[in-house]
Amino acid sequence: MTASSRVLIGHGTENDFVVLPDPDGSVWPEARLDPALVRRLCDRRAGLGGDGVLRLVRSAHVPDAAAVLGADLDACEWFMDHRNADGSYAEMCGNGIRLFLHALIAEGLLDRAACTAGVLVGTRGGPRRVGTAEGGGYWVDMGPAREFGRGSAEVDGVDFPGIAVSMGNPHLAALTDVDVDTLDLTREPVFDAELFPEGVNVELVNVLQPGAHIRLRVFERGVGETRSCGTGACAAAYAALTHEDRTEGTVVVDVPGGRLSVQIDPRTTVLTGPAVLVSAGSLCPEWLGD
């Protein structure tokens, strides 16, 4: 197994990723990890398969890190270089960043015991603190949920009104009495392009216990329906609390891939959940074309 072909596969509540170890930025530089290669890696038939790609790299080796992190650049040794399955850049992913820290620990690049209080990680949505939790899970300080309007998503010819929420990336969280399991999310929901000029992640949400327990399905921009979405869980939890005229609380979030917990207050949002590495291996030269 050579460094130039080494890969990991993992997931957070079945939101799965191809993970590329590249601490010094020499293995998967921008010129090599182009959108076409990302799409090939994420292809579930001809590649490894995944909702996206995470590159484990130090911030110093990411060309746009300084622009997105600003004064926090020196505080963020590591940068989650996250690409969607279609090859586009992604700002932030709550499931992905838990897996990112888990992979850093598994690779011996960080010590788990030293991560209890959290490690500041750079993302294209800004710096995020992520740490180890009891029972082997991980928590992420996602920053405050920021509401920026109201909109709707059309699914199966039906409009579902919701709240526009930024978690570093855009979301439309729609609470509905329609059983979300009955909805067709094989196609992207229709949304207001003026409100969401760069696209949007759409969450369809059933409330199981007001302000305390929800379940959702999500269509992620650049990916399609996924088994889980960490930022989407946070946006949906915010919408559920807002519906009850509450500004803080802890919401259990059931997604198709498992269960997450979201704690919200006016200052920030903390997401807690598992992260799992499934396999480690190497890409064959005939696939890479090397």
Phi, psi and omega in degrees: 000123181258155181300329184285352183232004187282136180219156172238153174236133179202178180205160169237113187045045174069012166276102196257153187217149164272124183250127184247104176294123183204060188306319184261008175073011184265342185274315183235062178293167182308321183294332180269316183272068180271170183304324180296318180291322177300315179298321179294317179299321185275352180296124185279353177251317185254356180233211179274327179092131178174162175280348180180182179237136174242123176259124177277103187215148175286144184303328182299341184254013179252116187305322183261009182299317182299321182292322184272337183260334178057233183294345181271003184304311183293335181280345182253092178297321186251147181232128176275095178278096190253128175240140172288166182297337179274003178097351181282159176284147175242140183286314189202150178209116182293324175288319182296320184287331173294316177295324179302311179294318179302318180291321176301318179292315181297328180278357180078016181273340173220156178262128184301316183298333181276356185256007182301317181279354176103153178235134179279120182243136177281139173221169178285355171262007182107177180290143177225138178265128181228140183213173180277145179240164178297147179083007176093359180273192183217148175244153180225127171278105188274355185083173183289145170284131183240112177284135180225024175148183176235145180205195177209157176239134178263120178230128181056033179078007181246136177273132177243104181290146181204182181257133173277123185228133174260129171242034190094341170223160188274141180224151167237109183257115185245114174279135183213151174274350176289131179301116185296337179292344182270355186273147178266107178250026175286341177240152181295131175300150176279133182221171181282108183291336178288323178284328183233072185295337180255019182087176186204149170270129184251125176248126172256125196233129168258133177270119179268324175216117187310125177069009185221332186207125179224165168226153185211161164237153186221140170250113182269133177298139179079359183228309189110194178292135177239164181285345181193158175208115184294312178295326177294322176298320179293315179297319181292320177296319177299316180296321180295319178290319179300321179299332178264013181058038178244147179251356179207159180153173178244128184240128171279131184239115176266126176241164180307332183265004180148211185227138177234164175234135181234121177252124185237138166217175184299341184270323186199180180226130179242123179255132179233137179182180184276167170213137187225131167267130185264318184202162173225141181193202181221150176276135182284144180304325182293329176284317180292331185080017179286000000 
